[in-house]
């Protein structure tokens, strides 16, 4: 079967399946994003999480941990070239922990994930190590990260940069001689930090001004 | 130029370059790993960090954050097929945040990264929110994660699973009719958690027994 036809068939099958997540439906806040993404013929979303706070309770050790995990999307791509484009836009839009997975049968998936996380140990062998005031502060910090994450997702990536990149790609493919430059408003830090092109492990804080290595031992 | 020849040339050039990292040399603990990895003709390491603790000091807002980041390796791969194999072994070996990047010229890179992180806000607008005892506890927790990370890296992935997978691949390619099953000792959680195949976002704690979503608002 032709690759594009097979992909369209998979897309229809996947999007018509029952939602097997714990909530049983797509989380509020990610619905619009998914609807926009699924209008593009090159992709479809296979799973999503708008972001969440988790309390991980290590009963055996009495070590509780509070985690905040940002929005994650898994997107199946028609071909590697589509995944490359999507990955490039994701990294430029501060979803820097995104990465491609290629299955043995050539199924190409992009996991889209930002660096806006938190992972905070709260107790040690059953003893609470922090105050209630600190826990309130943490929850507030997680809430702010969630808002920032949502802002990046909606206004920057899905309604601006990705559609523009896909349009440029379409124009370039139709008229191979046209070599448009990236729109600078969609690549805000590219020139400042070329290491970002690899999409991994550049510590990030909006207000960061100093960064110190702490003695490892 | 033949792809394999070009790749070997790039490898030689890259590995003979001066080290431009802040430390000016490869960190102790990752040297052996890199030496082992660079013996395989399919890959070479382009950057590495054995893991680090960072104090991020937001001077503008007075918000200090302590981060622990685990080992990260960037590996250039000869072709996509090699990256697929490496990615699969990495995910099965609990380096679950690993992902492939494919450049426009077909340069294929794998970023290898585990989920063993910490990100803990310490102060709010200049006010320290935690005790010194808690900071000691955090540093100790980060140290334990570093040890766990090293253990996974050395004994599990580089000296066991990856070499075995590469040998299986060589045998299968030489004798296409041989379809060996995965070695169960190198895929410890594959059957328990099929979602892992996507390589992203499965919360993980050695001692986790319960996991609760916390109200997002």
Interface residues (C-beta under 8 A of the other chain):
Chain A: X47 X49 X51 X52 X53 X54 X55 X56 X57 X58 X59 X60 X61 X63 X65 X66 X67 X69 X72 X74 X80 X83 X84 X87 X97 X98 X99 X100 X101 X102 X103 X104 X109 X111 X113 X117 X118 X119 X120 X121 X124 X129 X130 X131 X133 X134 X137 X138 X139 X141 X143 X146 X198 X199 X200 X201 X203 X205 X207 X208 X209 X210 X211 X212 X213 X214 X215 X216 X217
Chain B: X47 X49 X51 X52 X53 X54 X55 X56 X57 X58 X59 X60 X61 X63 X65 X66 X67 X69 X72 X74 X80 X83 X84 X87 X97 X98 X99 X100 X101 X102 X103 X104 X109 X111 X113 X117 X118 X119 X120 X121 X124 X129 X130 X131 X133 X134 X137 X138 X139 X141 X143 X146 X197 X198 X199 X200 X201 X203 X205 X207 X208 X209 X210 X211 X212 X213 X214 X215 X216 X217
